[in-house]
Amino acid sequence: MSNQLEELCKSLHLAHVARQTNEIEDESKVAFLIQLFQHEVNCRAALKIERFQKNAKFPSRKSLDNYEWHQHIKLPTAETRSELETCAFISRAENVVLVGSPGTGKTHLAIGIGRKACELGYETRFLRVSDLVIELEKHWRNQTLEQFKKRFDKVKCIILDEMGYVPFTKDGSELLFQLISDWYETKSVIITSNLEFSQWNRVFVDPRLTAALVDRLIHHAHILSFTGESYRLKNALSNTSK
């Protein structure tokens, strides 16, 4: 039991206490300290998760617990669902691309994965692509782009929501491309989009840049296709029929 107490002291960085753990002979005192320190470890872990989820700036409290894996989601492999739910892909810096009709659960799934990533100790950020491009252009004009990029140094999972809803300027397209290129094979990027890859030219001005961006995103990527009727539209129609 003293070994367990010593390990807890090390995890809490209690160097001086750790050196004394082997001197404690009373088993009841050892058990009490283990319970006390374990509680401290658990509380620190919970606060870390809370901090990560707050910093991620998720737009809602949706999670994997209340996510419906419906029949209109096409998974690339039988193992994909487990890869996403356990966030195993993040340790390999692999990407996830969720493509399909609006209102079919793409953003909900992305948020759910992001929350799970926070629980597992991965720093995560949620960004709407249009907002990110505005930020990039602002920092580029103010010559603070490198400082802005440093905000993502410790981030391991980045969710880019709604790619394709708003077209970008040439500068915006190039800045976004540069940023995603910086993250290539060092971070996991989760993208939601209502456009197939062949339609991304509508958003990005330069076809060659579009091709290069898609190439980086789909390399080492899990690509899910969403079809079917919009949940929001279905609920709206259901409410009006009552």
BAFI-3210 file (N, C-alpha, C; in Angstrom, 3 decimals, decimal comma, padded with zeros to 6 digits):
// residues 242
n [1|2|3|4|5|6|7|8|9|10|11|12|13|14|15|16|17|18|19|20|21|22|23|24|25|26|27|28|29|30|31|32|33|34|35|36|37|38|39|40|41|42|43|44|45|46|47|48|49|50|51|52|53|54|55|56|57|58|59|60|61|62|63|64|65|66|67|68|69|70|71|72|73|74|75|76|77|78|79|80|81|82|83|84|85|86|87|88|89|90|91|92|93|94|95|96|97|98|99|100|101|102|103|104|105|106|107|108|109|110|111|112|113|114|115|116|117|118|119|120|121|122|123|124|125|126|127|128|129|130|131|132|133|134|135|136|137|138|139|140|141|142|143|144|145|146|147|148|149|150|151|152|153|154|155|156|157|158|159|160|161|162|163|164|165|166|167|168|169|170|171|172|173|174|175|176|177|178|179|180|181|182|183|184|185|186|187|188|189|190|191|192|193|194|195|196|197|198|199|200|201|202|203|204|205|206|207|208|209|210|211|212|213|214|215|216|217|218|219|220|221|222|223|224|225|226|227|228|229|230|231|232|233|234|235|236|237|238|239|240|241|242]
n.u [000,828|002,066|003,574|001,618|000,805|003,148|003,311|001,057|001,837|003,943|002,552|001,180|003,185|004,432|007,110|008,628|006,903|006,612|009,093|008,880|006,945|007,503|008,201|005,980|004,235|001,786|-000,996|-003,613|-003,273|-001,851|-003,797|-005,690|-004,294|-003,911|-006,569|-007,184|-005,293|-005,917|-008,421|-007,697|-006,245|-008,321|-010,011|-008,376|-008,116|-010,773|-011,163|-009,318|-010,431|-012,788|-011,708|-010,456|-012,709|-014,075|-012,228|-012,264|-014,521|-017,067|-020,168|-022,466|-023,873|-023,841|-023,148|-021,371|-022,869|-025,584|-025,819|-027,100|-026,352|-027,251|-028,795|-028,142|-025,558|-022,569|-019,925|-016,384|-014,939|-015,477|-014,408|-014,388|-016,287|-015,601|-012,995|-013,508|-015,130|-013,446|-011,408|-009,019|-007,780|-006,623|-004,177|-002,608|-002,559|-004,497|-007,062|-010,581|-013,313|-016,458|-019,027|-021,882|-025,497|-027,124|-028,100|-027,997|-026,574|-023,809|-022,336|-023,082|-021,899|-019,208|-018,830|-019,352|-017,219|-015,152|-015,635|-015,206|-012,507|-011,423|-011,979|-010,200|-007,822|-006,833|-006,106|-008,475|-010,116|-012,961|-014,084|-015,838|-015,510|-015,767|-015,557|-012,960|-011,430|-011,944|-010,634|-008,013|-007,476|-007,667|-005,534|-003,454|-003,488|-002,848|-000,338|000,093|-000,026|001,614|001,653|-001,018|-001,174|000,331|-001,391|-002,412|-000,492|-000,349|-002,645|-004,367|-006,527|-008,601|-011,585|-013,195|-015,892|-018,611|-017,457|-017,521|-019,916|-019,683|-018,129|-014,602|-012,273|-009,429|-007,122|-008,026|-008,473|-005,859|-004,582|-005,977|-005,297|-002,516|-002,508|-003,774|-001,943|000,240|-000,666|-000,666|-000,239|000,559|-001,455|-004,871|-007,510|-010,882|-013,403|-016,469|-018,750|-021,032|-020,573|-019,428|-016,067|-015,421|-016,810|-015,619|-014,294|-016,021|-015,738|-013,029|-010,761|-008,623|-008,082|-005,874|-004,873|-007,088|-007,066|-004,638|-005,173|-007,330|-005,957|-004,163|-005,961|-007,412|-005,497|-004,500|-007,097|-010,399|-013,261|-016,570|-019,813|-022,842|-026,254|-029,786|-032,759|-033,004|-032,688|-033,543|-035,346|-037,206|-038,173|-039,290|-041,343|-042,827|-043,709|-045,325|-047,414|-048,878]
n.v [-001,210|001,183|001,706|002,462|004,830|006,291|006,570|008,164|010,486|011,270|011,802|014,018|015,751|015,943|016,008|015,987|014,787|012,312|011,105|010,378|008,448|005,719|005,550|005,513|003,551|002,828|001,276|002,228|004,964|005,145|004,209|006,218|008,464|007,644|007,593|010,290|011,609|010,429|011,471|014,139|013,870|013,015|015,253|017,232|016,175|016,338|019,105|019,826|018,705|020,193|022,737|022,369|021,862|024,250|026,031|025,050|026,053|025,064|025,208|024,170|021,827|019,282|015,770|012,594|010,778|011,272|010,963|009,925|007,271|007,061|005,273|006,515|007,334|006,864|004,821|004,569|002,227|-000,772|-000,350|002,338|003,801|003,112|004,117|006,850|007,328|006,651|008,335|007,484|008,098|010,581|010,370|009,554|011,686|011,888|012,850|013,809|013,841|015,072|014,848|016,048|016,439|019,375|019,499|016,805|015,727|016,157|018,263|017,832|015,319|016,018|017,822|016,088|014,245|016,033|016,796|014,353|014,052|016,088|015,024|012,939|014,182|015,697|018,782|020,864|022,639|024,414|025,773|027,904|027,877|030,188|032,226|031,747|032,369|035,107|035,959|035,220|036,902|039,394|039,299|039,014|041,473|043,076|042,294|040,277|037,614|035,366|035,276|034,684|032,103|030,693|030,186|027,722|025,881|023,922|022,570|019,646|018,626|019,941|021,403|022,254|023,832|023,850|024,164|025,547|026,924|029,632|031,564|032,325|035,087|035,605|036,066|035,150|032,426|031,560|032,040|030,313|027,890|027,869|027,691|025,200|023,614|023,943|022,467|019,930|016,501|016,853|017,582|016,655|017,260|017,998|018,226|019,655|019,665|020,768|020,325|018,258|017,148|017,760|020,053|022,056|024,057|026,119|027,548|028,127|030,219|029,569|026,826|025,070|025,483|024,585|021,842|021,084|021,590|019,817|017,443|017,365|017,217|014,827|012,895|010,275|010,205|009,878|009,525|010,414|009,990|011,726|011,328|011,618|012,978|016,286|016,721|019,022|020,167|018,114|018,082|020,638|020,465|018,497|019,801|021,803|020,373|019,586]
n.w [000,000|000,637|-001,590|-003,422|-002,223|-002,446|-005,236|-005,712|-004,395|-006,023|-008,401|-007,632|-007,277|-004,786|-003,490|-001,067|000,726|-000,512|-000,047|002,553|002,780|003,040|005,640|007,183|009,354|010,368|009,196|008,939|008,799|006,441|004,640|004,949|003,930|001,294|000,382|000,715|-000,951|-003,384|-003,808|-004,220|-006,602|-008,318|-008,247|-009,371|-011,937|-012,828|-012,813|-014,742|-017,048|-017,141|-017,558|-020,049|-021,648|-021,422|-022,574|-025,135|-026,313|-027,164|-028,927|-027,856|-025,429|-026,382|-026,700|-027,050|-025,679|-026,087|-028,767|-031,906|-033,847|-036,839|-039,601|-041,954|-041,991|-043,493|-042,880|-043,233|-042,471|-040,495|-038,032|-037,606|-036,054|-033,396|-033,390|-033,491|-031,220|-029,126|-029,548|-030,627|-032,979|-032,639|-031,320|-033,373|-034,999|-037,017|-039,368|-039,424|-041,512|-042,016|-044,106|-045,820|-046,089|-044,696|-041,230|-040,499|-038,426|-038,269|-036,979|-034,321|-033,852|-034,200|-032,050|-029,938|-030,169|-029,713|-027,027|-025,767|-026,367|-024,773|-022,243|-022,259|-022,050|-024,155|-025,523|-027,049|-029,721|-030,885|-033,851|-036,031|-039,481|-041,066|-039,135|-038,247|-040,535|-040,753|-038,421|-039,066|-041,265|-040,015|-038,147|-039,916|-041,261|-039,094|-038,548|-036,679|-036,990|-036,476|-033,695|-033,237|-034,350|-032,514|-030,476|-030,870|-030,339|-028,262|-028,696|-029,639|-031,010|-033,428|-034,324|-037,209|-038,180|-040,505|-043,122|-046,269|-046,251|-046,498|-048,977|-049,485|-049,521|-051,706|-050,168|-047,672|-048,231|-048,795|-046,351|-044,627|-045,796|-045,305|-042,514|-042,000|-043,291|-041,596|-039,451|-040,424|-040,072|-037,448|-035,776|-035,087|-037,262|-037,387|-039,663|-040,689|-043,361|-045,888|-048,472|-051,132|-051,842|-054,488|-054,896|-053,524|-054,817|-055,062|-052,783|-052,327|-054,021|-055,749|-057,786|-057,661|-055,113|-053,690|-054,357|-053,196|-050,507|-049,961|-050,427|-048,244|-046,128|-046,493|-046,403|-044,360|-043,192|-041,753|-043,411|-043,372|-044,652|-044,767|-045,142|-045,923|-044,284|-042,939|-039,463|-038,127|-039,933|-040,053|-037,411|-037,312|-039,218|-038,004|-035,712|-036,781|-037,775|-035,652]
ca.u [000,000|002,940|003,964|000,509|000,871|004,303|002,960|000,135|002,632|004,684|001,619|000,797|004,433|004,709|008,411|009,068|005,996|006,897|010,288|008,547|005,849|007,950|008,417|004,692|003,996|000,371|-001,747|-004,809|-002,827|-001,530|-005,070|-006,305|-003,568|-004,215|-007,913|-007,121|-004,542|-006,652|-009,467|-007,042|-005,960|-009,596|-010,494|-007,533|-008,465|-012,084|-010,975|-008,601|-011,419|-013,674|-010,950|-010,288|-013,985|-014,375|-011,327|-012,604|-015,593|-018,127|-021,375|-023,573|-023,441|-024,057|-022,078|-021,538|-023,855|-026,923|-025,717|-027,742|-025,651|-028,366|-028,477|-027,735|-024,150|-021,735|-018,611|-015,400|-014,597|-016,258|-013,764|-014,378|-017,057|-014,780|-011,875|-013,980|-015,651|-012,329|-010,433|-007,745|-007,193|-005,897|-002,791|-001,900|-002,725|-005,331|-008,175|-011,940|-014,084|-017,877|-019,568|-023,249|-026,588|-027,305|-029,070|-027,966|-025,837|-022,357|-021,789|-023,297|-020,859|-017,924|-018,779|-019,255|-015,837|-014,337|-015,809|-014,511|-011,074|-011,097|-012,002|-009,019|-006,628|-006,385|-006,616|-009,339|-010,741|-014,066|-014,086|-016,540|-014,490|-015,908|-015,000|-011,510|-010,850|-012,001|-009,553|-006,739|-007,303|-007,438|-004,174|-002,526|-003,430|-002,217|000,993|000,143|-000,447|002,411|001,166|-002,295|-000,906|000,901|-002,489|-002,744|000,698|-000,610|-003,926|-004,181|-007,714|-009,217|-012,826|-013,532|-017,296|-019,288|-016,635|-018,298|-021,137|-019,373|-016,918|-013,539|-011,455|-008,167|-006,241|-008,575|-008,220|-004,434|-004,256|-006,522|-004,457|-001,247|-002,731|-004,024|-000,662|001,047|-001,188|-000,604|000,458|000,938|-002,704|-006,058|-008,491|-012,216|-014,089|-017,834|-019,030|-022,207|-020,138|-018,478|-014,759|-015,418|-017,495|-014,909|-013,858|-016,960|-015,328|-011,657|-010,607|-007,607|-008,295|-004,677|-004,861|-008,158|-006,596|-003,582|-005,819|-008,054|-004,944|-003,661|-007,031|-007,876|-004,401|-004,695|-008,385|-011,628|-014,255|-017,929|-020,811|-024,142|-027,377|-031,063|-033,504|-032,532|-033,399|-034,192|-036,510|-038,173|-038,800|-040,106|-042,547|-043,612|-044,355|-046,380|-048,536|-049,617]
ca.v [000,000|002,345|001,990|003,223|006,172|006,949|006,934|009,292|011,664|011,682|012,390|015,329|016,509|016,135|015,353|015,785|013,798|011,012|010,520|009,930|007,472|004,412|005,615|005,398|002,147|002,622|001,008|003,073|006,283|004,991|004,110|007,548|009,329|007,199|008,074|011,747|012,009|009,996|012,472|015,308|013,519|013,007|016,630|017,916|015,660|016,883|020,528|019,912|018,444|021,364|023,835|022,048|022,014|025,687|026,646|024,563|026,938|024,347|026,038|023,526|020,777|017,986|014,819|011,283|010,010|011,436|010,998|008,801|006,789|006,621|004,426|007,322|007,682|005,858|004,753|003,966|000,876|-001,248|000,122|003,808|004,327|002,962|005,055|008,194|007,406|006,542|009,346|006,830|008,739|011,799|010,015|009,355|012,945|011,639|013,786|013,297|014,723|014,739|015,517|015,674|017,411|020,109|018,983|015,341|015,283|016,293|019,123|017,134|014,297|016,693|018,323|014,920|013,760|017,050|016,690|013,133|014,340|016,854|014,086|012,084|014,981|016,377|020,142|020,888|023,920|024,396|027,033|027,976|028,211|031,591|033,050|031,561|033,120|036,524|036,155|035,134|038,126|040,499|039,209|039,244|042,933|043,689|041,703|039,481|036,276|034,331|035,182|033,978|030,688|030,082|029,779|026,329|025,042|022,781|021,972|018,397|018,340|021,196|021,193|023,345|023,584|024,560|024,470|025,599|027,720|031,003|031,613|033,142|035,892|034,953|036,130|034,266|031,052|031,258|032,013|029,079|026,815|027,888|027,226|023,752|023,009|023,922|021,414|018,653|015,385|017,185|017,705|016,091|018,266|017,482|019,205|019,374|020,408|020,355|020,195|017,229|017,726|018,273|021,345|023,024|025,186|027,224|028,256|028,589|030,894|028,930|025,367|024,344|025,566|023,693|020,471|020,862|021,561|018,546|016,388|017,321|016,849|013,441|011,974|009,774|010,742|009,074|010,323|009,917|010,616|011,851|011,551|011,583|014,212|017,140|016,611|020,297|020,303|017,102|018,547|021,809|019,985|017,756|020,755|022,547|019,470|019,293]
ca.w [000,000|000,672|-002,976|-004,010|-001,644|-003,032|-006,614|-005,635|-004,035|-007,217|-009,373|-007,097|-007,135|-003,364|-003,404|000,310|001,319|-001,121|000,584|003,903|002,792|003,516|007,089|007,866|009,689|010,699|007,964|008,874|008,344|005,027|003,920|004,970|003,010|-000,069|000,067|000,637|-002,146|-004,561|-003,988|-004,805|-007,996|-009,046|-008,364|-010,348|-013,258|-013,186|-013,108|-016,010|-018,101|-017,173|-018,169|-021,466|-022,344|-021,467|-023,543|-026,473|-026,797|-027,866|-028,982|-027,136|-024,513|-027,021|-026,412|-027,667|-024,911|-026,659|-030,228|-032,588|-035,040|-037,680|-040,745|-043,099|-041,865|-044,143|-042,250|-044,140|-042,021|-039,352|-036,802|-037,563|-034,917|-032,195|-033,524|-033,177|-029,851|-028,182|-029,960|-030,924|-034,161|-032,262|-030,990|-034,642|-035,755|-038,190|-039,509|-039,600|-042,390|-041,973|-045,288|-046,157|-046,050|-043,432|-040,272|-040,396|-037,235|-038,405|-035,927|-033,051|-033,725|-034,024|-030,670|-029,057|-030,219|-029,059|-025,571|-025,350|-026,443|-023,561|-021,118|-022,359|-021,832|-025,370|-025,696|-028,227|-030,048|-031,843|-034,603|-037,305|-040,472|-041,475|-038,056|-038,245|-041,650|-040,369|-037,456|-039,783|-042,059|-039,080|-037,611|-041,027|-041,457|-037,917|-038,428|-035,444|-037,395|-035,801|-032,309|-033,286|-034,602|-031,309|-029,601|-031,149|-030,160|-027,388|-029,074|-030,374|-031,825|-033,863|-035,063|-038,130|-038,501|-041,601|-044,295|-047,495|-046,138|-046,915|-049,807|-048,924|-050,410|-052,062|-048,995|-046,655|-048,656|-048,647|-044,920|-044,078|-046,321|-044,573|-041,150|-042,032|-043,662|-040,367|-038,579|-041,135|-039,421|-036,070|-035,031|-035,734|-037,671|-037,689|-040,515|-041,151|-044,594|-046,658|-049,861|-051,521|-052,152|-055,855|-054,910|-052,685|-055,646|-054,849|-051,573|-052,484|-055,305|-056,583|-057,878|-057,237|-053,659|-053,232|-054,500|-052,206|-049,201|-049,862|-050,334|-046,868|-045,199|-046,637|-046,111|-042,988|-042,723|-041,675|-044,128|-043,158|-045,519|-044,114|-046,046|-045,217|-044,048|-041,861|-038,188|-037,803|-040,806|-039,645|-036,169|-037,624|-039,896|-037,019|-034,817|-037,483|-038,059|-034,411]
c.u [000,859|003,424|002,887|000,532|002,026|004,014|002,005|000,884|003,399|003,765|001,163|002,003|004,707|006,020|008,825|008,193|006,328|008,082|009,989|007,512|006,263|008,189|007,115|004,373|002,532|-000,439|-002,982|-004,449|-002,489|-002,806|-005,758|-005,624|-003,826|-005,579|-007,905|-006,437|-005,246|-007,783|-008,893|-006,738|-007,227|-010,130|-009,684|-007,873|-009,788|-011,971|-010,250|-009,551|-012,343|-012,984|-010,782|-011,586|-014,401|-013,520|-011,652|-013,674|-016,615|-019,405|-022,574|-023,004|-023,716|-022,863|-022,322|-022,612|-025,256|-026,878|-026,329|-026,959|-026,694|-027,873|-027,982|-026,308|-023,327|-020,332|-017,614|-015,006|-015,465|-015,702|-013,867|-015,113|-016,251|-013,597|-012,289|-014,404|-014,545|-011,243|-009,053|-007,027|-006,346|-004,440|-001,950|-002,000|-003,464|-006,514|-009,508|-012,691|-015,524|-018,573|-021,002|-024,245|-026,658|-028,326|-029,069|-027,068|-024,331|-021,754|-021,951|-022,198|-019,497|-017,768|-018,618|-017,844|-014,917|-014,433|-015,094|-013,009|-010,614|-011,028|-010,761|-007,712|-006,058|-006,966|-007,305|-009,866|-011,851|-014,120|-014,996|-015,548|-014,564|-015,329|-013,479|-010,855|-010,861|-010,870|-008,196|-006,466|-007,005|-006,005|-003,120|-002,367|-002,661|-000,801|001,165|-000,218|000,314|001,991|-000,153|-002,082|-000,400|-000,187|-002,809|-001,576|000,414|-001,908|-003,678|-005,348|-008,421|-010,424|-013,114|-014,933|-017,757|-018,336|-017,532|-019,557|-020,918|-018,108|-015,898|-012,922|-010,185|-007,216|-006,720|-008,308|-006,772|-004,030|-004,770|-005,690|-003,137|-001,406|-002,936|-002,752|000,266|000,623|-001,028|000,314|001,015|-000,291|-003,810|-007,046|-009,798|-012,959|-015,504|-018,092|-020,283|-021,865|-019,228|-017,162|-014,718|-016,060|-016,767|-014,333|-014,794|-016,494|-013,950|-011,447|-009,712|-007,822|-007,088|-004,551|-005,908|-007,699|-005,542|-004,172|-006,547|-007,072|-004,425|-004,722|-007,398|-006,761|-004,491|-006,029|-009,465|-012,731|-015,628|-018,895|-022,176|-025,213|-028,662|-031,636|-032,943|-033,375|-034,180|-035,442|-037,610|-038,919|-039,720|-041,427|-043,464|-044,378|-045,493|-047,605|-049,363|-050,761]
c.v [001,256|002,705|002,807|004,654|006,948|007,410|008,130|010,584|012,190|012,357|013,769|016,241|016,884|015,431|015,041|014,755|012,405|010,329|009,936|008,800|006,118|004,371|005,464|003,929|001,844|002,475|001,898|004,474|006,248|004,972|005,468|008,481|008,951|007,714|009,588|012,204|011,577|010,966|013,727|015,067|013,581|014,419|017,418|017,476|016,248|018,365|020,730|019,700|019,649|022,542|023,607|022,281|023,478|026,367|026,225|025,424|026,190|025,183|025,433|022,427|019,386|017,070|013,518|010,468|010,116|011,550|009,740|008,454|006,207|005,896|005,208|007,854|006,543|005,918|004,072|002,546|000,508|-000,708|001,633|004,358|004,242|003,918|006,464|008,314|007,320|007,577|008,750|007,501|009,951|011,493|009,812|010,598|012,720|012,600|013,054|014,311|014,227|015,536|015,083|016,796|018,128|019,407|017,495|014,829|015,456|017,100|018,482|016,098|014,938|017,223|017,172|014,362|014,745|016,984|015,444|013,342|015,115|015,941|013,208|012,868|015,650|017,792|020,251|022,305|023,690|025,762|026,911|028,513|029,675|032,531|032,956|032,379|034,614|036,861|036,152|036,407|039,322|040,480|039,404|040,748|043,611|043,168|040,952|038,019|035,184|034,169|034,423|032,478|029,972|029,637|028,292|025,375|023,781|022,044|020,738|018,063|019,659|020,887|022,436|023,066|024,442|025,032|024,470|026,426|029,144|030,979|032,578|034,035|035,117|034,934|035,164|032,807|030,663|031,168|030,735|027,881|026,728|027,318|025,712|023,010|022,914|022,773|020,013|017,663|015,736|017,311|016,987|017,213|017,553|018,558|018,739|020,241|019,869|020,146|018,983|017,899|018,363|019,653|022,416|024,186|026,384|028,129|028,888|029,109|030,107|027,415|024,561|024,355|024,621|022,244|020,134|020,757|020,233|017,396|016,245|016,828|015,372|012,421|011,567|010,255|009,676|009,940|009,679|010,702|010,565|012,134|011,562|012,960|014,972|016,927|017,881|020,503|019,325|017,539|019,732|021,388|019,237|018,692|021,502|021,679|019,159|020,297]
c.w [000,000|-000,721|-003,679|-003,507|-002,250|-004,463|-006,643|-005,297|-005,248|-008,226|-008,938|-006,898|-005,684|-003,043|-001,966|001,020|000,789|-000,444|001,962|003,931|003,318|005,019|007,870|008,093|009,958|009,406|007,825|008,394|006,854|004,193|003,847|003,969|001,555|-000,499|-000,132|-000,650|-003,423|-004,871|-004,643|-006,288|-008,835|-009,264|-009,380|-011,766|-013,742|-013,561|-014,432|-017,181|-018,262|-017,859|-019,668|-022,236|-022,432|-022,533|-024,979|-027,132|-027,670|-027,843|-028,252|-026,246|-025,083|-026,759|-027,161|-026,956|-025,509|-028,185|-030,840|-033,856|-035,990|-038,937|-041,961|-042,973|-042,474|-043,560|-043,181|-043,770|-040,835|-038,036|-036,615|-036,352|-033,627|-032,212|-033,108|-031,717|-028,801|-028,459|-030,242|-032,086|-033,804|-031,955|-032,243|-035,539|-037,060|-038,194|-039,609|-040,448|-042,432|-043,070|-045,524|-045,966|-044,704|-042,535|-040,084|-039,278|-037,283|-037,249|-034,552|-032,832|-033,483|-032,595|-029,691|-029,017|-029,496|-027,544|-025,035|-025,363|-025,201|-022,342|-021,090|-022,271|-023,064|-025,415|-027,049|-028,453|-031,068|-032,515|-035,819|-038,333|-040,877|-040,420|-038,022|-039,351|-041,357|-039,396|-038,148|-040,572|-041,158|-038,556|-038,697|-041,279|-040,320|-037,667|-037,104|-035,732|-036,653|-034,349|-032,253|-033,477|-033,353|-030,323|-029,748|-030,894|-029,350|-027,734|-029,939|-031,297|-032,141|-034,727|-035,897|-038,664|-039,680|-042,700|-045,530|-047,423|-046,641|-047,765|-049,213|-049,985|-050,742|-050,868|-047,916|-046,971|-048,420|-047,183|-044,260|-044,534|-045,552|-043,167|-041,114|-042,436|-042,447|-039,454|-039,148|-040,422|-038,045|-035,170|-035,798|-036,022|-038,006|-038,469|-040,805|-042,376|-045,255|-048,135|-050,048|-051,913|-053,541|-055,960|-054,092|-053,486|-055,510|-053,713|-051,737|-053,908|-056,259|-056,616|-057,404|-055,719|-053,074|-053,262|-053,446|-050,796|-048,982|-049,692|-048,913|-045,893|-045,287|-046,437|-044,638|-042,412|-042,680|-042,286|-043,988|-044,032|-044,837|-045,175|-045,230|-044,980|-042,868|-040,607|-037,877|-038,645|-040,393|-038,384|-036,423|-038,277|-038,936|-036,111|-035,502|-037,788|-036,829|-034,210]
res [m|s|n|q|l|e|e|l|c|k|s|l|h|l|a|h|v|a|r|q|t|n|e|i|e|d|e|s|k|v|a|f|l|i|q|l|f|q|h|e|v|n|c|r|a|a|l|k|i|e|r|f|q|k|n|a|k|f|p|s|r|k|s|l|d|n|y|e|w|h|q|h|i|k|l|p|t|a|e|t|r|s|e|l|e|t|c|a|f|i|s|r|a|e|n|v|v|l|v|g|s|p|g|t|g|k|t|h|l|a|i|g|i|g|r|k|a|c|e|l|g|y|e|t|r|f|l|r|v|s|d|l|v|i|e|l|e|k|h|w|r|n|q|t|l|e|q|f|k|k|r|f|d|k|v|k|c|i|i|l|d|e|m|g|y|v|p|f|t|k|d|g|s|e|l|l|f|q|l|i|s|d|w|y|e|t|k|s|v|i|i|t|s|n|l|e|f|s|q|w|n|r|v|f|v|d|p|r|l|t|a|a|l|v|d|r|l|i|h|h|a|h|i|l|s|f|t|g|e|s|y|r|l|k|n|a|l|s|n|t|s|k]
***
